[in-house]
Amino acid sequence: MKEPALSDEEVARSAAPTATGGSPARGLHEPPERDMTDGGPDMVQFLAADGTRVPLTDVNSPYAAYLDELDEEAMRGMLRDLILVRRVDSEGFALQRQGELGLWPSLLGQEAAQVGPGRAMRPQDYAFPGYREHGVAWCKGVPPENLLGMFRGVNHGGWDSNENNFHLYTIVIGNQMLHAVGYAMGVQRDGDVATGDPERDTAVMAFTGDGGTSQGDYNEALVFAAVANAPVVFYVQNNHWAISEPNDRQFRVPPYRRADGFGFPGVRVDGNDVLASYAVSRAALERARGGEGPTLIEAFTYRMGAHTTSDDPTKYRISAEVDIWKKKDPIDRMRTYLLAEGIVDQAWLDGVEAEADELARRIRQACQTMPNPPHEEMFEHVYADAHPLVAREAAEFAAYQAGFED
Amino acid sequence: MPEFKLPDPGEGLVEATIIQWKVGVGDTVRTNDIVVEVETAKSLVELPIPWDGTVTQILAQEGQEVEVGTPIIVIDTGDGGGADAGTTPEDVTDAATAASDDLVPTPPADGGAGDGKPAREAVLVGYGAIESSTTRRRRRGAASAAEEAQDAAAPRRAKAAPPVRKYAKDKGVDLTQVTPSREDGVVTRADVDRFLAGGAASASAQHAAAEVAVPAEQGAATGQAAAPAGAPQASATPYQRPTLSRSGEREERTDVKGVTKMMAQAMVSSKFSAPHVTEFVTVDVTRTMELVERLKTDRSYGMTDVKVSPLLVLAKAMCLAVRRNPGMNAVWDEAAQQIVQRNYVNLGIAAATPRGLVVPNIKDADLMDLRQLAEALGDLVSTARAGRTQPADMSGGTITITNVGVFGVDTGTPIINPGESAIVAFGAVRRMPWVVQTDGVEQIVPRWVTQLAVSFDHRLIDGELGSMFLADLAALLEDPSRALVWG
């Protein structure tokens, strides 16, 4: 037989030639690079997929100092966050399947890409999420129940943004990048940058995905941030699928390299490596707080589940691709590493598992018993101040509702 | 005991078919255990149960189509009444949230069970409206009276469906002049007709007119009239129809849905958009059968642990014949007015499954060696038999085999799978007399013989191409060693 034997994995890879491997017969209209499984030589990584530490290289050594600051307690905290966030997510998924939520966007596979920056942020730092940033929300202290309330449709947003410096979820793709830059420019004008006071200096972190990079808002935000030298970190979770559109329909140059064109540094980090995601985020946030301007971080990760509960990914991607990424699981590698280092043991893991069960029970019950809000509430926050048009509509609606017998 | 109602697992889906129960009555379940697999218009979805407990009743059978919101399973949660607000979604008063602003509302202290309101339809949230918002609530008497008064004051606009409005307009009828017969005051087409007829014909009169004479001489059909006067009397006893009895229904009706519905739509669209031509060839496949036997028994081929069959050889032959006749692997794009040449073979295999006919395909079959093809074929068949074929497995096919021979039939005129241009039917392989020439002497000897048929889309495949393809296929089965030369 003249065709070489190919395993499933090789078929997946050949469908998606990597930066290093490349496709020998690249046509004129094919993208120059299609990273599906391999982040390439520029990717910052500290933990390999098998849970072993990656030796120091030119690429990761600039960030190594931030890991030295991590004590065992912090390492355990990271793993605990990863496990609890995954449980919150799977509970959200199940609640949707049970009819309790209208929709749920799963973060399965992206836990490390979110817990890393989530833990790198200081309380005064402000996060502008998309709609999948349940892990960042967790680290910023937003109760998971609040996320459920929004997807259940019993409130407009679900939380007070200023309580935890975590902005409302933004469903419009990439929109929040502009909000973030605006906020960061406000921080500059408040003088909360480069004062040298660690409690005062503030950075802003804006989250989006690979699909978001195609949006006008995203590119406008990067232009403004660069020109204003704003204290903002753009954090792109490249999970490889913008619903059903793969990376090669989004860009020819990977997101981290596009930062160059805007005039600030870009770095690709292994988004399934919580240590690397944390260290790279720390560096970028400190740069921003110190008045050195924006950074673009591309977290190279993978959306293991569907885009949302309304999506069926088997229609557009092959299972062999998912299987490759299963072996890069962010939780497995951190657990393996900490067990091998003796930083956690089975008893500790069992404890976190019990904690996860209790958390799941708590948020499930909270979700199931959430009352429907009164109708008037939907008029309350359209404008900050009273507005005659809204007031008239609210009165009309109230009169209409009052016309029913029950 | 709480009932689990079929939720909308996607956006705005209204029904789903129960595919498989993962639990039975008496089974213990834990929260989020998968209890059932349902098929929606979009995909197969597994549903987790929201409580710990014991299954006491299963209310929907496998294969049944169920509307969203219908209870499908009952769980005994062990608390007797299932009234535990902690685990059962119960209605909670609106008032409790008044003070909660935009944050998560705090449940009221009484657990929310008790203001006598009917329970909220808890499981109906999707992007679509919840059921309670789509059912019409009754208006208060005063309010509706006021509305009616308002209605009376305003110039009267007749209520009617758009087609009826058009009908009335075409007939030159002012709808406000027509008296509606329906209670809700909506004017129907019949009302318009009645108005046109001058309003004279009352409903009962029309009804009477419709009663045409029914044949009254029922007796004519029975026994005594059966012997015609002039019939020959040669036989002493006239034919007596035996008394036949049938148990069960004379006709049964089944709703068309799921895979059957898909099959029907696909076949109608293919048959009536692509002009089909079918060609046949009878071929001596003795050497293919010998090859299959060798592959099965001779370990040196390394194929003894996979399923080897004549179908496998045909699958390989298809890939080779497509390579020699690539036009068979193209497709007509009606919208773009283009012919799309596929440079890969996603080989479809029509499979009879418990869910009906499905046509999963082997992706990039042309890149596989015989062993890989055997593994892929085995996986495809077992997945299809288990009813687990995913939509992605069925999409993107380029050419298909339908193995009708497994049912013992010789051939057929298959209908092309939509999105493709050719389909090959593989008939039963039989021992048949065959003329064989050895040393210039013709003899009739028993050989393994089968029939192949190919249907193709004549919009893009002409008779020459179709014939060459079929001849190549036959030649490969007649002498598989040609694959060495053509491969």
Chai-1 contact restraints between the chains, C-beta under 6 A:
chainA,res_idxA,chainB,res_idxB,connection_type,confidence,min_distance_angstrom,max_distance_angstrom,comment,restraint_id
A,M1,B,D369,contact,1.0,0.0,6.0,A-B,restraint_1
A,E3,B,L367,contact,1.0,0.0,6.0,A-B,restraint_2
A,A5,B,D369,contact,1.0,0.0,6.0,A-B,restraint_3
A,A94,B,N32,contact,1.0,0.0,6.0,A-B,restraint_4
A,A94,B,P48,contact,1.0,0.0,6.0,A-B,restraint_5
A,R97,B,P9,contact,1.0,0.0,6.0,A-B,restraint_6
A,R97,B,L47,contact,1.0,0.0,6.0,A-B,restraint_7
A,R97,B,P48,contact,1.0,0.0,6.0,A-B,restraint_8
A,Q98,B,P7,contact,1.0,0.0,6.0,A-B,restraint_9
A,Q98,B,P50,contact,1.0,0.0,6.0,A-B,restraint_10
A,G99,B,P7,contact,1.0,0.0,6.0,A-B,restraint_11
A,G99,B,V123,contact,1.0,0.0,6.0,A-B,restraint_12
A,G99,B,V125,contact,1.0,0.0,6.0,A-B,restraint_13
A,G102,B,V125,contact,1.0,0.0,6.0,A-B,restraint_14
A,G102,B,G126,contact,1.0,0.0,6.0,A-B,restraint_15
A,G102,B,Y127,contact,1.0,0.0,6.0,A-B,restraint_16
A,E145,B,V104,contact,1.0,0.0,6.0,A-B,restraint_17
A,N146,B,V104,contact,1.0,0.0,6.0,A-B,restraint_18
A,G149,B,V104,contact,1.0,0.0,6.0,A-B,restraint_19
A,N155,B,D102,contact,1.0,0.0,6.0,A-B,restraint_20
A,H156,B,D102,contact,1.0,0.0,6.0,A-B,restraint_21
A,G157,B,D102,contact,1.0,0.0,6.0,A-B,restraint_22
A,S310,B,G10,contact,1.0,0.0,6.0,A-B,restraint_23
A,S310,B,E11,contact,1.0,0.0,6.0,A-B,restraint_24
A,D312,B,K42,contact,1.0,0.0,6.0,A-B,restraint_25
A,D312,B,S43,contact,1.0,0.0,6.0,A-B,restraint_26
A,T314,B,Q390,contact,1.0,0.0,6.0,A-B,restraint_27
A,T314,B,A392,contact,1.0,0.0,6.0,A-B,restraint_28
A,K315,B,P391,contact,1.0,0.0,6.0,A-B,restraint_29
A,K315,B,A392,contact,1.0,0.0,6.0,A-B,restraint_30
A,Q365,B,G86,contact,1.0,0.0,6.0,A-B,restraint_31
A,Q368,B,P89,contact,1.0,0.0,6.0,A-B,restraint_32
A,T369,B,A85,contact,1.0,0.0,6.0,A-B,restraint_33
A,T369,B,P107,contact,1.0,0.0,6.0,A-B,restraint_34
A,M370,B,P105,contact,1.0,0.0,6.0,A-B,restraint_35
A,P371,B,V92,contact,1.0,0.0,6.0,A-B,restraint_36
A,P371,B,A96,contact,1.0,0.0,6.0,A-B,restraint_37
A,P371,B,T97,contact,1.0,0.0,6.0,A-B,restraint_38
A,P371,B,P105,contact,1.0,0.0,6.0,A-B,restraint_39
A,N372,B,D94,contact,1.0,0.0,6.0,A-B,restraint_40
A,P373,B,T97,contact,1.0,0.0,6.0,A-B,restraint_41
A,P374,B,D94,contact,1.0,0.0,6.0,A-B,restraint_42
A,P374,B,A98,contact,1.0,0.0,6.0,A-B,restraint_43
A,G403,B,R139,contact,1.0,0.0,6.0,A-B,restraint_44
A,G403,B,R140,contact,1.0,0.0,6.0,A-B,restraint_45
A,G403,B,A143,contact,1.0,0.0,6.0,A-B,restraint_46
A,F404,B,R137,contact,1.0,0.0,6.0,A-B,restraint_47
A,E405,B,R138,contact,1.0,0.0,6.0,A-B,restraint_48
A,E405,B,R140,contact,1.0,0.0,6.0,A-B,restraint_49
